[in-house]
Amino acid sequence: MKDYQQAAKVLRDTNLRQGLYDEGAVLMEGVLVNLHGEKHRARRGLENKVFRRGFFSHYEKDVFPKTLALGIAQFVSVGGGGVVAFGLRALINLACDLAGVDRPQASQSETDRLLSLMRAFALGTTLAHSKDDRDKVRQQVSEALSAFDVEFLQPSVERRMSLIRQVEARGGEEQDLPRDVLTVLLRNEDQIELDDAQLVREMAFFVVAGAQTSIHSLVHVMHEIFTWSDNRSERIETLRTDPMLVQRCVHESARLHPSSPVAVRRAECPVLLPTEQRVETDEQVTIDLQSANQDEKIFGSRASEFDPNRQFDKGISPYGLSFGLGMHACIGRTLAAGVTPKPDTDPVDHQYGIIALIASALLKNGVRPDPEQPAEVDAKTERPNWGRYPVLLGSNPSSNPH
Ligand code: HEM
């Protein structure tokens, strides 16, 4: 299905359940994005307690800039390196904060360990597109889940349980409790069903959902920006001072590069699709997000081009279907992509989203592709993602007269 409006309708159809992760059950069985109906509503309702109004704004304005400033200073001090490795360091911290995975040592080696576990989890989420021996990958994911449980999750659970007991003993004051998914799941005020193995998978999924999708979006937008501003120094100058333009670049790049090029659903009962095609119970429906996001009826005759100044009709998302729609619409969208600006939006207190924040920080520090080391596509997956993207930072020798 390639038509935008039809694709949107299918994503909203509650007779179609998630179907993308059947191959990756080792990680994805029973996690939020793989649940349907009442079970999904109950889990999402509980987890949404974390993401109440004001949470993302607080995270973007007060928490994330500190992490980012430290990371950027370090990246500049060594003159650059890989955007993937740099971005992941910032994003894994963000994903762990939201999920509720403590990093008591706050050390480089602890971050490295989490990153290697997260890479294994990412293989589990994309098993349907893996080019490797799938049973071997399943084994790798399963070992990573056990290690994650012992090394990170159990200590995080113990610390939260002790805080929850203290709060309950005092009669329910909440300000001392961490605001994260693990805490709401442990308190489980809605009394949903969740055993220990399920909790491990849910936490691993949150870490990977927060970090892995965002890193792909970051690298894609940097590449689009480099191409768009190649030999156009005035564009780079504007980008350095105009965060609204950077956010439009993020949205436009997300439209062209959805984290998964397709969404897959399975019919719960016989369904008549908007294409007039009938699918039987359990039959699969593939939604071609990549093509739907380039539907010329919606995005104009140059829909396949990167144009951050594109005009949209009312009601059309600038990032197309890249954050999903309907029951599985991305829970972290406002954090990753910010709020879509209106003509009267005040740039001072606007939410730009953390991808735009990272891209802006890189641009302000003179980011440019490393001419000695070309970027490489990730060979381990059929998904069109960048595996390596070396850049230089700091003053540009070619524009320096000395
Ligand atoms: C640029 C970054 C991101 C992109 C492109 C993205 C994309 C998506 C998409 C397409 C879906 C729907 C999947 C489907 O319909 O099958 C989704 C769901 C989800 N995303 Fe994101 N996401 C991003 C960032 C984040 C972040 C930062 C978080 C962290 C909280 C997050 C958490 C989730 C969760 C938990 C779901 C499942 C929601 C549900 O099933 O109810 N995502 N995301």
Residues whose N, C-alpha, C, O or C-beta is under 5 A from the ligand:
A	BS01	HEM	L32 V33 R44 L98 F206 A209 G210 T213 S214 S217 S259 A263 L321 S322 F323 G324 M327 H328 A329 C330 I331 G332 A336
